[in-house]
Amino acid sequence: MPQEMLNTLALPLLFATFAGLWIYRHRRSQRPQLLLTLCLLFVVAAYGYAQQPQPTLFALLLGFMLILSGLLLHHWEVLTVPVGRSGPQRQ
Protein backbone atom coordinates (compact mmCIF):
# COMPACT_ATOMS: atom_id res chain seq x y z
CA MET A 1 0.00 0.00 0.00
CA PRO A 2 2.08 2.92 -1.22
CA GLN A 3 -0.44 5.64 -0.27
CA GLU A 4 -0.79 4.64 3.36
CA MET A 5 1.47 7.38 4.76
CA LEU A 6 -0.10 10.04 2.52
CA ASN A 7 -3.56 9.07 3.73
CA THR A 8 -2.35 9.21 7.32
CA LEU A 9 -0.69 12.63 7.10
CA ALA A 10 -2.71 14.59 4.51
CA LEU A 11 -5.68 15.70 6.60
CA PRO A 12 -3.72 16.50 9.79
CA LEU A 13 -1.23 18.62 7.82
CA LEU A 14 -3.97 20.49 5.95
CA PHE A 15 -5.95 21.06 9.15
CA ALA A 16 -2.83 22.21 11.01
CA THR A 17 -2.02 24.62 8.18
CA PHE A 18 -5.41 26.34 8.12
CA ALA A 19 -5.97 26.25 11.88
CA GLY A 20 -2.40 27.45 12.46
CA LEU A 21 -2.88 30.40 10.13
CA TRP A 22 -6.10 31.35 11.91
CA ILE A 23 -4.58 31.05 15.39
CA TYR A 24 -1.45 32.93 14.32
CA ARG A 25 -3.54 35.82 13.09
CA HIS A 26 -6.16 36.02 15.84
CA ARG A 27 -4.35 34.93 19.01
CA ARG A 28 -1.04 36.73 19.35
CA SER A 29 -0.33 35.45 22.86
CA GLN A 30 -0.35 31.83 21.66
CA ARG A 31 2.07 32.25 18.75
CA PRO A 32 5.15 30.67 20.39
CA GLN A 33 3.25 27.53 21.42
CA LEU A 34 1.63 27.31 17.99
CA LEU A 35 4.94 27.57 16.15
CA LEU A 36 6.52 24.92 18.36
CA THR A 37 3.59 22.59 17.77
CA LEU A 38 3.75 23.12 14.00
CA CYS A 39 7.50 22.45 14.01
CA LEU A 40 6.97 19.20 15.90
CA LEU A 41 4.23 18.17 13.47
CA PHE A 42 6.60 18.86 10.59
CA VAL A 43 9.24 16.61 12.19
CA VAL A 44 6.69 13.79 12.54
CA ALA A 45 5.58 14.23 8.94
CA ALA A 46 9.20 14.27 7.73
CA TYR A 47 9.76 10.97 9.54
CA GLY A 48 6.69 9.58 7.78
CA TYR A 49 8.12 10.71 4.46
CA ALA A 50 11.43 9.03 5.29
CA GLN A 51 9.55 5.77 5.91
CA GLN A 52 7.50 5.89 2.69
CA PRO A 53 8.78 8.52 0.24
CA GLN A 54 6.20 9.68 -2.32
CA PRO A 55 6.17 12.75 -4.59
CA THR A 56 2.69 13.77 -3.42
CA LEU A 57 3.68 13.63 0.24
CA PHE A 58 6.83 15.57 -0.56
CA ALA A 59 4.75 18.30 -2.24
CA LEU A 60 2.47 18.44 0.81
CA LEU A 61 5.47 18.72 3.13
CA LEU A 62 7.02 21.38 0.93
CA GLY A 63 3.89 23.53 1.10
CA PHE A 64 3.63 23.05 4.86
CA MET A 65 7.30 23.94 5.25
CA LEU A 66 6.93 27.13 3.21
CA ILE A 67 3.99 28.31 5.28
CA LEU A 68 5.73 27.39 8.53
CA SER A 69 8.91 29.19 7.43
CA GLY A 70 6.90 32.29 6.58
CA LEU A 71 5.22 32.26 9.99
CA LEU A 72 8.55 31.77 11.77
CA LEU A 73 10.19 34.61 9.83
CA HIS A 74 7.25 36.93 10.48
CA HIS A 75 7.30 36.10 14.19
CA TRP A 76 11.06 36.69 14.33
CA GLU A 77 10.64 40.04 12.56
CA VAL A 78 7.91 41.10 14.98
CA LEU A 79 10.14 40.18 17.94
CA THR A 80 13.14 42.13 16.64
CA VAL A 81 11.39 45.39 15.71
CA PRO A 82 12.78 48.12 17.96
CA VAL A 83 10.25 49.77 20.23
CA GLY A 84 10.00 53.56 19.88
CA ARG A 85 11.22 55.66 22.77
CA SER A 86 8.65 57.56 24.78
CA GLY A 87 11.06 60.21 26.07
CA PRO A 88 10.67 63.98 25.80
CA GLN A 89 9.87 65.26 22.34
CA ARG A 90 11.90 68.07 20.79
CA GLN A 91 10.05 70.62 18.72
ChimeraX attribute file (.defattr): number of C-alpha atoms within 10 A of each C-alpha:
attribute: neighborCount
match mode: 1-to-1
recipient: residues
	/A:1	5
	/A:2	9
	/A:3	12
	/A:4	10
	/A:5	17
	/A:6	20
	/A:7	11
	/A:8	12
	/A:9	18
	/A:10	15
	/A:11	11
	/A:12	12
	/A:13	19
	/A:14	14
	/A:15	11
	/A:16	16
	/A:17	18
	/A:18	11
	/A:19	13
	/A:20	20
	/A:21	15
	/A:22	11
	/A:23	15
	/A:24	18
	/A:25	12
	/A:26	11
	/A:27	10
	/A:28	11
	/A:29	10
	/A:30	12
	/A:31	18
	/A:32	13
	/A:33	10
	/A:34	19
	/A:35	18
	/A:36	12
	/A:37	14
	/A:38	19
	/A:39	17
	/A:40	12
	/A:41	17
	/A:42	18
	/A:43	12
	/A:44	13
	/A:45	24
	/A:46	16
	/A:47	12
	/A:48	17
	/A:49	18
	/A:50	11
	/A:51	10
	/A:52	15
	/A:53	16
	/A:54	14
	/A:55	10
	/A:56	12
	/A:57	21
	/A:58	16
	/A:59	11
	/A:60	16
	/A:61	19
	/A:62	13
	/A:63	15
	/A:64	21
	/A:65	16
	/A:66	11
	/A:67	15
	/A:68	19
	/A:69	14
	/A:70	12
	/A:71	18
	/A:72	17
	/A:73	12
	/A:74	12
	/A:75	16
	/A:76	11
	/A:77	11
	/A:78	10
	/A:79	10
	/A:80	9
	/A:81	8
	/A:82	8
	/A:83	7
	/A:84	6
	/A:85	7
	/A:86	6
	/A:87	6
	/A:88	6
	/A:89	6
	/A:90	4
	/A:91	3
